[in-house]
Amino acid sequence: MSDPAFTPDQIPEIALSWLRAGRSVHLATVVETWGSAPRGAGSQMVVDETGAMMGSVSGGCVEGAVVAEAMAGGPARILTYGVADEEAFAVGLACGGTIRVLLEPVGAGETALPESLLADLVTARAAGRAVGLVTDLATFARRLVAKGEDPAVDAGLRADRSAAAEGRFVAVHNPPLRLFVVGAVQIAQVLVPMARACGHAVTLIDPRSAFGSAARFPGEALVEEWPDEALPRLAPDARSAIVTLTHDAKLDDPAIAFALRSPVYYLGCLGSTRTHAKRLDRLRALGFTEAELARIHAPAGLNIGAKSPAEIALSILAEITQVLRKGA
């Protein structure tokens, strides 16, 4: 069953909405996996008393069992499932695995996830605040932890990875990834949909309307402003990346200057080594330090021998992913 008011990754929001509509709600969350488990820790599914569900905890091989457990009601508990080789094959895996699922009622009850705590989580997600929902797997006591308050939560937020350790499960809730692409050029035609498929909300910036035509970027909303006007308004944060693609200093330099004094985790600039050397000279003249300039990835992209626009886009997205997951 789908809910047109929400996207599939908005499981906490769906659970709260269903609860407030008078439905009996259970949340199922993968807390640990071994072997070739179909979904990672943190994957979630919400189920109501009729068996209506949204989300996934296994890609299909144990969903039915989890739904049956949820419909049976009862307190919070840990469910363990072994995914047999033949079941794994049916959902596209080479071999089986094991998953542990936290099944918890939402609302009232000694071990239930309180509505007020779920509402606080939904509010934090809507505000773009990075938080961790920490659950004691023995007592099912829960608390919402902000960034900087718990080393385990901070580590999970940095890695974008929910995990169980030392009897606790830390479910990380990071703001969405955003990518700002300056320059509606041919590489952007490939990079934009590729980045979106990898989970980035993409904004394409180019004041040159001819470059951002509907024929070149069908269905894309182009920001037809100069980068130094658009970026302060769009407010890139620590979950954002900026890539400049135009080779035009009038467009690229203002975007780079903004990015260097922003919290973005990645700044990549297209251009040859010679072009980048001239760019650095211009930025030094504007007062940027060597430490600030060292944040620039140029030429943008991993050195994979890319030649075509599609290969260059692939190399750029690969480098963005590497910096996001492993650090600069």
Backbone hydrogen bonds in HBPLUS format (Angstrom, degrees):
<---DONOR---> <-ACCEPTOR-->    atom                        ^
c    i                          cat <-CA-CA->   ^        H-A-AA   ^      H-
h    n   atom  resd res      DA  || num        DHA   H-A  angle D-A-AA Bond
n    s   type  num  typ     dist DA aas  dist angle  dist       angle   num
A0006-PHE N   A0003-ASP O   3.02 MM   3  5.85 171.5  2.03 130.4 133.1     1
A0010-GLN N   A0007-THR O   3.05 MM   3  5.58 163.8  2.08 125.0 126.8     2
A0014-ILE N   A0010-GLN O   2.91 MM   4  6.19 155.5  1.97 153.2 160.8     3
A0015-ALA N   A0011-ILE O   2.88 MM   4  6.07 165.7  1.90 158.0 161.6     4
A0016-LEU N   A0012-PRO O   3.03 MM   4  6.24 160.1  2.07 148.5 153.1     5
A0017-SER N   A0013-GLU O   2.99 MM   4  6.15 160.8  2.03 146.0 151.8     6
A0018-TRP N   A0014-ILE O   2.85 MM   4  6.07 166.1  1.87 157.7 161.0     7
A0019-LEU N   A0015-ALA O   2.96 MM   4  6.09 159.4  2.01 145.6 151.7     8
A0020-ARG N   A0016-LEU O   2.98 MM   4  6.15 165.0  2.00 151.5 155.1     9
A0021-ALA N   A0017-SER O   3.05 MM   4  6.22 123.5  2.38 136.3 150.8    10
A0021-ALA N   A0018-TRP O   3.12 MM   3  5.02 137.6  2.31  93.8 106.2    11
A0023-ARG N   A0018-TRP O   3.05 MM   5  5.46 159.0  2.10 157.1 151.2    12
A0022-GLY N   A0019-LEU O   3.00 MM   3  5.34 158.8  2.04 112.9 116.4    13
A0106-VAL N   A0025-VAL O   2.96 MM  81  5.58 149.5  2.06 158.1 151.2    14
A0026-HIS N   A0047-VAL O   2.89 MM  21  5.31 155.4  1.96 158.3 165.1    15
A0047-VAL N   A0026-HIS O   2.94 MM  21  5.31 163.0  1.97 155.6 160.5    16
A0027-LEU N   A0104-GLU O   2.85 MM  77  5.35 163.6  1.88 158.0 158.5    17
A0104-GLU N   A0027-LEU O   2.89 MM  77  5.35 162.9  1.92 154.6 160.3    18
A0028-ALA N   A0045-MET O   2.78 MM  17  5.11 164.0  1.80 163.9 165.9    19
A0045-MET N   A0028-ALA O   2.87 MM  17  5.11 144.3  1.99 147.2 154.5    20
A0029-THR N   A0102-LEU O   2.85 MM  73  5.08 153.8  1.92 138.1 146.9    21
A0102-LEU N   A0029-THR O   2.75 MM  73  5.08 163.1  1.77 157.5 154.0    22
A0030-VAL N   A0043-SER O   2.92 MM  13  5.41 162.7  1.95 156.6 162.3    23
A0042-GLY N   A0030-VAL O   2.72 MM  12  5.31 166.7  1.74 147.8 149.4    24
A0031-VAL N   A0100-ARG O   2.85 MM  69  5.71 165.7  1.87 152.1 157.1    25
A0100-ARG N   A0032-GLU O   2.91 MM  68  5.17 159.1  1.96 148.9 149.1    26
A0034-TRP N   A0098-THR O   2.80 MM  64  5.06 147.9  1.90 151.5 154.0    27
A0098-THR N   A0034-TRP O   2.88 MM  64  5.06 159.6  1.92 139.3 144.3    28
A0036-SER N   A0096-GLY O   3.19 MM  60  5.50 153.6  2.26 136.3 128.5    29
A0043-SER N   A0040-GLY O   3.13 MM   3  5.91 160.8  2.17 141.0 143.3    30
A0056-SER N   A0044-GLN O   2.92 MM  12  5.72 130.4  2.17 147.0 138.1    31
A0046-VAL N   A0054-MET O   2.86 MM   8  5.41 157.4  1.91 155.7 163.3    32
A0054-MET N   A0046-VAL O   3.02 MM   8  5.41 143.8  2.15 145.4 154.9    33
A0048-ASP N   A0052-ALA O   2.96 MM   4  5.50 151.1  2.05 150.2 158.5    34
A0051-GLY N   A0048-ASP O   3.05 MM   3  5.47 160.7  2.08 114.9 121.1    35
A0065-ALA N   A0062-VAL O   3.11 MM   3  5.40 119.8  2.49 105.1 119.0    36
A0066-VAL N   A0062-VAL O   3.11 MM   4  6.44 159.1  2.16 157.0 163.2    37
A0067-VAL N   A0063-GLU O   2.86 MM   4  6.10 162.8  1.89 159.3 163.9    38
A0068-ALA N   A0064-GLY O   3.04 MM   4  6.23 158.2  2.09 144.0 149.8    39
A0069-GLU N   A0065-ALA O   3.04 MM   4  6.29 154.5  2.11 144.1 150.7    40
A0070-ALA N   A0066-VAL O   2.91 MM   4  6.18 157.1  1.96 150.9 157.3    41
A0071-MET N   A0067-VAL O   2.89 MM   4  6.12 162.1  1.92 155.3 159.7    42
A0072-ALA N   A0068-ALA O   3.10 MM   4  6.26 133.8  2.33 137.0 148.5    43
A0072-ALA N   A0069-GLU O   3.22 MM   3  5.14 131.1  2.47  92.2 105.2    44
A0073-GLY N   A0070-ALA O   3.02 MM   3  5.34 155.5  2.08 108.0 115.9    45
A0077-ARG N   A0103-LEU O   2.95 MM  26  5.51 153.6  2.02 152.1 160.8    46
A0103-LEU N   A0077-ARG O   2.90 MM  26  5.51 171.0  1.91 173.5 174.3    47
A0079-LEU N   A0101-VAL O   2.76 MM  22  4.99 169.1  1.77 150.9 154.2    48
A0101-VAL N   A0079-LEU O   2.68 MM  22  4.99 163.6  1.70 152.2 158.2    49
A0081-TYR N   A0099-ILE O   2.85 MM  18  5.39 167.9  1.87 164.5 168.6    50
A0099-ILE N   A0081-TYR O   2.85 MM  18  5.39 159.0  1.90 155.9 162.9    51
A0083-VAL N   A0097-GLY O   2.54 MM  14  5.06 162.8  1.57 158.3 163.4    52
A0097-GLY N   A0083-VAL O   3.07 MM  14  5.06 139.5  2.24 125.3 137.5    53
A0087-GLU N   A0084-ALA O   3.09 MM   3  5.25 118.6  2.48 101.0 116.0    54
A0088-ALA N   A0084-ALA O   2.83 MM   4  6.06 161.4  1.86 160.3 166.5    55
A0089-PHE N   A0085-ASP O   2.93 MM   4  6.14 157.2  1.98 148.9 154.5    56
A0090-ALA N   A0086-GLU O   3.30 MM   4  6.47 146.5  2.42 133.5 141.3    57
A0090-ALA N   A0087-GLU O   3.12 MM   3  5.15 120.2  2.50  94.2 108.8    58
A0091-VAL N   A0088-ALA O   3.07 MM   3  5.41 141.4  2.22 105.7 116.1    59
A0093-LEU N   A0088-ALA O   2.87 MM   5  4.99 162.7  1.90 136.7 134.4    60
A0092-GLY N   A0089-PHE O   3.09 MM   3  5.06 163.3  2.12 108.2 109.5    61
A0113-LEU N   A0105-PRO O   2.83 MM   8  6.25 161.6  1.86 161.7 159.6    62
A0107-GLY N   A0113-LEU O   2.87 MM   6  5.98 168.7  1.89 148.9 151.4    63
A0112-ALA N   A0109-GLY O   3.20 MM   3  4.95 156.1  2.26  98.2 105.4    64
A0118-LEU N   A0114-PRO O   3.05 MM   4  6.37 163.2  2.08 156.1 160.8    65
A0119-ALA N   A0115-GLU O   2.82 MM   4  6.03 155.7  1.88 151.1 158.4    66
A0120-ASP N   A0116-SER O   2.96 MM   4  6.21 149.9  2.05 140.3 148.2    67
A0121-LEU N   A0117-LEU O   2.98 MM   4  6.27 152.0  2.06 145.7 153.2    68
A0122-VAL N   A0118-LEU O   2.95 MM   4  6.24 161.7  1.99 152.0 156.4    69
A0123-THR N   A0119-ALA O   2.91 MM   4  6.12 155.1  1.98 147.2 154.2    70
A0124-ALA N   A0120-ASP O   2.95 MM   4  6.17 157.8  2.00 146.4 152.1    71
A0125-ARG N   A0121-LEU O   2.95 MM   4  6.21 160.6  1.98 153.5 158.7    72
A0126-ALA N   A0122-VAL O   2.94 MM   4  6.14 155.9  2.00 146.4 153.0    73
A0127-ALA N   A0123-THR O   3.00 MM   4  6.21 143.3  2.13 143.9 153.7    74
A0129-ARG N   A0124-ALA O   2.95 MM   5  5.18 164.6  1.97 156.3 153.3    75
A0128-GLY N   A0125-ARG O   3.14 MM   3  5.10 155.4  2.20  99.6 107.1    76
A0131-VAL N   A0173-HIS O   3.10 MM  42  5.39 162.4  2.13 142.9 146.2    77
A0173-HIS N   A0131-VAL O   2.86 MM  42  5.39 152.1  1.94 177.6 172.7    78
A0132-GLY N   A0145-VAL O   2.86 MM  13  5.11 156.8  1.91 147.5 155.3    79
A0145-VAL N   A0132-GLY O   2.78 MM  13  5.11 170.2  1.79 158.3 161.7    80
A0133-LEU N   A0171-ALA O   2.89 MM  38  5.11 161.9  1.92 147.3 149.6    81
A0171-ALA N   A0133-LEU O   3.02 MM  38  5.11 176.9  2.02 140.9 141.9    82
A0134-VAL N   A0143-ARG O   2.91 MM   9  5.44 163.9  1.94 170.9 166.0    83
A0143-ARG N   A0134-VAL O   3.00 MM   9  5.44 145.6  2.12 145.4 155.6    84
A0135-THR N   A0169-PHE O   2.93 MM  34  5.17 160.3  1.97 145.0 151.5    85
A0169-PHE N   A0135-THR O   2.84 MM  34  5.17 152.3  1.92 144.9 154.3    86
A0136-ASP N   A0141-ALA O   2.85 MM   5  5.30 166.5  1.86 159.3 164.0    87
A0140-PHE N   A0136-ASP O   2.66 MM   4  4.85 141.5  1.80 141.5 151.4    88
A0137-LEU N   A0167-GLY O   2.93 MM  30  5.64 162.1  1.96 152.5 157.5    89
A0149-GLU N   A0146-ALA O   3.21 MM   3  5.83 151.3  2.30 143.3 141.5    90
A0154-ASP N   A0150-ASP O   2.93 MM   4  6.22 163.3  1.96 159.1 164.5    91
A0155-ALA N   A0151-PRO O   2.93 MM   4  6.11 157.5  1.98 147.0 152.6    92
A0156-GLY N   A0152-ALA O   3.04 MM   4  6.23 156.6  2.09 142.4 148.6    93
A0157-LEU N   A0153-VAL O   2.88 MM   4  6.13 157.1  1.93 154.4 160.6    94
A0158-ARG N   A0154-ASP O   2.95 MM   4  6.16 159.2  1.99 149.5 155.0    95
A0159-ALA N   A0155-ALA O   3.05 MM   4  6.23 158.9  2.09 146.7 152.3    96
A0160-ASP N   A0156-GLY O   2.75 MM   4  5.60 114.9  2.17 135.8 152.8    97
A0161-ARG N   A0156-GLY O   2.92 MM   5  4.96 154.4  1.98 139.0 144.9    98
A0163-ALA N   A0170-VAL O   3.09 MM   7  5.51 146.6  2.20 141.1 148.9    99
A0170-VAL N   A0163-ALA O   2.87 MM   7  5.51 173.9  1.87 158.6 156.7   100
A0165-ALA N   A0168-ARG O   2.85 MM   3  5.45 152.1  1.92 152.3 161.7   101
A0168-ARG N   A0165-ALA O   2.99 MM   3  5.45 162.1  2.02 117.5 123.4   102
A0201-ALA N   A0177-LEU O   2.86 MM  24  6.15 170.0  1.86 144.4 145.7   103
A0178-ARG N   A0239-ARG O   3.08 MM  61  6.40 158.5  2.13 147.3 149.6   104
A0241-ALA N   A0178-ARG O   2.90 MM  63  6.34 143.4  2.03 145.9 157.5   105
A0179-LEU N   A0201-ALA O   2.92 MM  22  6.13 159.4  1.97 145.3 147.6   106
A0203-THR N   A0179-LEU O   2.87 MM  24  6.28 159.0  1.91 162.6 167.8   107
A0180-PHE N   A0241-ALA O   2.84 MM  61  6.21 163.9  1.86 156.3 161.2   108
A0243-VAL N   A0180-PHE O   2.93 MM  63  6.33 160.7  1.96 165.2 168.2   109
A0181-VAL N   A0203-THR O   2.85 MM  22  6.18 163.4  1.88 161.8 167.5   110
A0205-ILE N   A0181-VAL O   2.81 MM  24  6.06 170.2  1.82 166.0 167.2   111
A0182-VAL N   A0243-VAL O   2.83 MM  61  6.13 173.4  1.83 169.2 171.3   112
A0245-LEU N   A0182-VAL O   2.85 MM  63  5.95 161.2  1.89 170.0 170.2   113
A0183-GLY N   A0205-ILE O   2.90 MM  22  6.06 156.5  1.95 156.7 164.6   114
A0188-ALA N   A0185-VAL O   3.03 MM   3  5.31 120.6  2.40 102.2 116.8   115
A0189-GLN N   A0186-GLN O   3.05 MM   3  5.20 131.7  2.29  98.8 111.8   116
A0190-VAL N   A0187-ILE O   3.10 MM   3  5.56 143.4  2.24 109.0 118.2   117
A0191-LEU N   A0187-ILE O   2.89 MM   4  6.10 168.2  1.91 153.8 157.9   118
A0192-VAL N   A0188-ALA O   2.97 MM   4  5.61 172.0  1.97 142.8 145.0   119
A0194-MET N   A0190-VAL O   3.22 MM   4  6.23 156.9  2.28 149.5 156.4   120
A0195-ALA N   A0191-LEU O   2.81 MM   4  5.86 163.1  1.84 156.9 160.4   121
A0196-ARG N   A0192-VAL O   3.08 MM   4  6.26 157.0  2.13 148.3 155.0   122
A0197-ALA N   A0193-PRO O   3.00 MM   4  6.17 152.6  2.08 143.2 149.8   123
A0198-CYS N   A0195-ALA O   3.05 MM   3  5.06 134.6  2.26  95.5 108.5   124
A0200-HIS N   A0195-ALA O   3.09 MM   5  5.53 164.2  2.11 144.6 141.4   125
A0199-GLY N   A0196-ARG O   3.01 MM   3  5.17 160.0  2.05 111.4 113.3   126
A0223-VAL N   A0204-LEU O   2.86 MM  19  6.08 177.6  1.86 170.9 170.4   127
A0206-ASP N   A0223-VAL O   3.04 MM  17  6.26 162.0  2.07 151.3 156.0   128
A0211-PHE N   A0208-ARG O   2.99 MM   3  5.66 137.3  2.18 117.7 127.8   129
A0216-ARG N   A0213-SER O   3.09 MM   3  5.39 128.7  2.37 101.9 114.3   130
A0217-PHE N   A0213-SER O   2.93 MM   4  6.18 154.5  2.00 152.9 161.2   131
A0220-GLU N   A0217-PHE O   3.15 MM   3  5.54 166.7  2.17 131.6 132.5   132
A0229-GLU N   A0226-TRP O   2.86 MM   3  5.38 153.2  1.93 118.9 127.9   133
A0230-ALA N   A0226-TRP O   2.95 MM   4  6.19 160.8  1.99 155.7 162.1   134
A0231-LEU N   A0227-PRO O   2.89 MM   4  5.67 167.8  1.91 150.0 153.9   135
A0234-LEU N   A0230-ALA O   2.94 MM   4  6.15 152.0  2.02 153.9 163.0   136
A0235-ALA N   A0231-LEU O   2.87 MM   4  5.96 134.1  2.08 151.2 162.2   137
A0240-SER N   A0237-ASP O   2.99 MM   3  5.28 144.3  2.12 122.9 122.0   138
A0265-TYR N   A0240-SER O   3.00 MM  25  6.18 141.3  2.16 162.5 173.7   139
A0242-ILE N   A0266-TYR O   2.99 MM  24  6.29 159.8  2.04 146.6 151.9   140
A0268-GLY N   A0242-ILE O   2.97 MM  26  6.44 160.1  2.01 156.0 162.1   141
A0244-THR N   A0268-GLY O   2.93 MM  24  6.44 155.9  1.98 155.7 162.7   142
A0270-LEU N   A0244-THR O   2.96 MM  26  6.18 171.5  1.97 163.6 166.1   143
A0251-LEU N   A0248-ASP O   2.94 MM   3  5.55 142.2  2.09 116.1 126.0   144
A0252-ASP N   A0248-ASP O   2.78 MM   4  5.90 172.5  1.79 166.1 165.3   145
A0253-ASP N   A0249-ALA O   3.03 MM   4  5.09 144.3  2.16 119.3 130.3   146
A0255-ALA N   A0252-ASP O   3.05 MM   3  5.30 116.6  2.46 104.7 120.4   147
A0256-ILE N   A0252-ASP O   2.89 MM   4  6.12 158.9  1.93 159.7 166.9   148
A0257-ALA N   A0253-ASP O   2.84 MM   4  6.01 166.4  1.86 158.0 161.5   149
A0258-PHE N   A0254-PRO O   3.06 MM   4  6.22 155.0  2.12 140.5 146.7   150
A0259-ALA N   A0255-ALA O   2.92 MM   4  6.12 165.7  1.94 148.7 153.1   151
A0260-LEU N   A0256-ILE O   2.89 MM   4  6.06 157.2  1.95 157.8 162.4   152
A0261-ARG N   A0258-PHE O   3.20 MM   3  5.71 147.3  2.31 110.3 119.0   153
A0262-SER N   A0259-ALA O   3.04 MM   3  4.96 155.0  2.10 115.7 112.7   154
A0297-HIS N   A0267-LEU O   2.80 MM  30  6.04 164.9  1.83 161.2 165.8   155
A0269-CYS N   A0297-HIS O   2.99 MM  28  6.30 157.9  2.04 154.4 157.2   156
A0300-ALA N   A0269-CYS O   3.03 MM  31  5.03 142.8  2.18 116.5 122.0   157
A0276-HIS N   A0272-SER O   2.87 MM   4  6.12 155.6  1.93 149.4 156.4   158
A0277-ALA N   A0273-THR O   2.95 MM   4  6.20 149.6  2.05 145.2 153.1   159
A0278-LYS N   A0274-ARG O   3.21 MM   4  6.54 159.0  2.26 150.2 154.2   160
A0279-ARG N   A0275-THR O   3.00 MM   4  6.25 150.1  2.09 142.3 151.6   161
A0280-LEU N   A0276-HIS O   2.84 MM   4  6.13 157.8  1.89 154.4 158.9   162
A0281-ASP N   A0277-ALA O   3.13 MM   4  6.43 153.3  2.21 143.8 150.6   163
A0282-ARG N   A0278-LYS O   3.11 MM   4  6.44 155.9  2.17 147.9 153.5   164
A0283-LEU N   A0279-ARG O   2.99 MM   4  6.30 156.2  2.04 151.1 158.1   165
A0284-ARG N   A0280-LEU O   2.82 MM   4  6.04 154.8  1.88 151.9 158.7   166
A0285-ALA N   A0281-ASP O   3.08 MM   4  6.29 152.4  2.16 142.8 149.9   167
A0286-LEU N   A0283-LEU O   3.01 MM   3  5.00 136.8  2.20  95.0 107.8   168
A0288-PHE N   A0283-LEU O   3.25 MM   5  5.84 167.0  2.26 147.0 143.4   169
A0287-GLY N   A0284-ARG O   2.89 MM   3  5.11 159.0  1.93 107.7 114.4   170
A0293-LEU N   A0289-THR O   2.96 MM   4  6.25 162.5  1.99 151.7 156.7   171
A0294-ALA N   A0290-GLU O   2.95 MM   4  6.07 136.2  2.15 141.0 151.8   172
A0295-ARG N   A0292-GLU O   3.13 MM   3  5.72 163.8  2.16 114.7 119.8   173
A0296-ILE N   A0293-LEU O   3.12 MM   3  5.81 166.9  2.14 119.2 123.1   174
A0302-LEU N   A0315-SER O   3.09 MM  13  5.01 157.6  2.14 113.8 113.0   175
A0304-ILE N   A0302-LEU O   2.91 MM   2  5.75 121.8  2.25 113.5  96.7   176
A0312-ILE N   A0308-SER O   2.89 MM   4  6.17 157.6  1.94 157.4 164.3   177
A0313-ALA N   A0309-PRO O   2.91 MM   4  6.09 159.1  1.95 146.5 152.3   178
A0314-LEU N   A0310-ALA O   2.94 MM   4  6.17 154.7  2.00 144.3 151.5   179
A0315-SER N   A0311-GLU O   2.92 MM   4  6.19 154.6  1.98 145.2 151.7   180
A0316-ILE N   A0312-ILE O   2.96 MM   4  6.23 152.4  2.03 149.7 157.0   181
A0317-LEU N   A0313-ALA O   2.97 MM   4  6.22 168.6  1.98 155.5 158.0   182
A0318-ALA N   A0314-LEU O   2.90 MM   4  6.03 152.9  1.97 146.3 154.5   183
A0319-GLU N   A0315-SER O   3.02 MM   4  6.21 150.3  2.11 139.2 146.5   184
A0320-ILE N   A0316-ILE O   2.92 MM   4  6.23 158.9  1.96 152.2 158.4   185
A0321-THR N   A0317-LEU O   2.93 MM   4  6.11 159.3  1.97 146.8 152.1   186
A0322-GLN N   A0318-ALA O   2.90 MM   4  6.12 154.1  1.97 144.4 151.7   187
A0323-VAL N   A0319-GLU O   2.95 MM   4  6.18 165.0  1.98 154.6 157.1   188
A0324-LEU N   A0320-ILE O   2.94 MM   4  6.10 159.2  1.99 148.0 154.5   189
A0325-ARG N   A0321-THR O   2.91 MM   4  6.03 164.5  1.94 152.7 156.2   190
A0326-LYS N   A0322-GLN O   2.75 MM   4  5.52 154.3  1.81 146.7 154.5   191
A0327-GLY N   A0323-VAL O   2.86 MM   4  4.38 138.2  2.03 116.5 123.8   192
